Amino acid sequence: MDVAPQESSTQFLSLEESAKVDAALLSSSEKFLTRLTISSLKLLKYIAQEYSVAIEDLTTQQLIEWFEKDSKIRREQGIEAAYLKW
């Protein structure tokens, strides 16, 4: 049985994480970068799992290929079939 790549309830930044960032003594731009970094870490963990490698072993080429694959899925099957929902 195929499982959807990402359930619609999956978020890259939880409400708790977002609240922690909001409470941090950071400027608005620093909070944005912090949210982006947390979200990126979660995405990198997912991509590394897909390639069965440690995050630190991911290559630039693997990241590019993964984004190309997800983009192709979005174009051919629709946004709900892709992992990234944008």
N, C-alpha and C positions, 0 to 999 in steps of 0.2 A: 504494500500500500504506500503510495506517495504521500509525503507530508509537505504541506506548503512551506516554502523557504522561510517565510516570516509571517507569523500571525499578525493580524491588524492591531492587536493589543501590545505587541512588542514595541518598546521604546528604547532609544539609544541613551536617554537620560531619564532616570526615574524621578518621580516627584520628590522623593527624599534627597536624592543627589542634587536636584535643582534647588531645593530649599537650603542645602548646605552651601552651595555656591552663592546663593543670594545673601546668606548670613556672613560670608567671608568679607574681610576688610580689603576689598579689591575695587578698582575702578570698573566702570561699565565695560570698557574694552577688555580688561583683564578677566572679568567674569565671562564674557563671550568666549575668549580664548580658552578658558578653563572648561567651559561646557563643550566646546569643540574638541578639546583634547580628550575628555572623558568619553565622548561619543566615538571618537576615532579609535581609542583603545579597544572599545567593545567591538567595533567593526574589524579591527585588525585581529582580535581573538577569533572572530568568526571565520575570517579569510584563512588564517593559519590552520584552523581546524579543518577547513575544506581541503587544504593542501597537505594535511597531516604533517605539519612542521611547527616548530616553535616560532613564536612571533619574531624573535630576533633573527631567524633564518629566512624569513620572507625576503624575496628579492623585489626590486623595482619592477622587473618584467612580470613576475607573478601578480603583483598588484594591478598593473596595467591590464593584464589578461583577465583578471577577475572582474574589473570594472567593465571591460569590453563585453564579457560574457553576460553580466547582469544587464547592461544596456541593451544588448541584443534580445535578451528575454523580454525586457520591457517593451521594445519596439514590436516584436513578433507575437507576444502572448498577452501583452497588456501589463499595466502597472502592478496589478495584484499578484502577478506571477513572479515579478522581480523581487529581489531581497530588499533593495532600497526603494522606498516609496516616495520618490520625488519627481 
